[in-house]
Amino acid sequence: MLVWDAARGVELCLLRGDGERVHCVLFSPDGTLLAWAGTGRGVHIADARPWTPANAFEREARGLVESLFTRPLLKADVLARIRDHKGISETVRQQGLELAGRSQDNADRFRRAARGVVRYRDAAPALYREALGWAQTACRLADDDGPSRTTLGIAEFRLGQYAGALATLTRALQLNETHPAELAPDLAFLALVHHRLGHPGEARAARGRLTELMKTSPADWSEETRQYVAEVESVLGKAGDGGK
């Protein structure tokens, strides 16, 4: 989304949010920063100053740093790539190193990147393996983060690592008592994992809990959650047909 200064007719900045819709924006008192939130988790900060030659190097450095972190990469890897980058000026390099040096590794960034792949059941195995690595990194950065565990369990399931997925998703289910939106994905993939492992009773139990959960506030469930429920139905059958 482009933000314009209507009085002067100049473009201020471009808001990028991985396809999420922008719900609200707020300028800082001095007008140099813009905070915005969308359908995803968290608040984004953007530089709201109009382009000038004076801040051109800083904008280039900031764009480079943000693009590297978004891939996603760990802070140490971002710093290494900036040091070795052959296509930037020394001014941009130094500003980029300073900006990246002030950043912290973020589990949520890796979790979101991994989930953007593993939520789909027909991605290439190479993509699933890359997403598995991102999910593992998220779990290393935040060992007790339920959504990261859920994402790791889904990645393991996609790669046929069913025993590992069972352990991971069981742990995620415990952690996600404080993240109710993640309980449905946990139960959906626990049902699928038990099915793959030849545990029909456990698969039916997880499926039953999922069915009851989906009856609560049905309008609030996300498209992603409904996608997981549809996958369970395609494998185990619709609720009430005996799972045949």
Protein Blocks (a to p, Z undefined) as FASTA:
>chain_A
ZZddfknopafbdcdeehpacfbdcddfkopaccdddfbgcjddddfbdcdfklmmmmmm
mmmmmmmmmmpccfklmmmmmmmpmkbcfklmmmmmmmmmmpccdfklmmmmmmmmmmpc
kbcfklmmmmmmmmmmmmmmmmmlmklmmmmmmmmmmnopamlmmmmmmmmmmmmmmmmk
lmmmmmmmmmmmmmmnopaklmmmmmmmmmmmmmgokllpcfklmmmmmmmmmmnopehi
loZZ
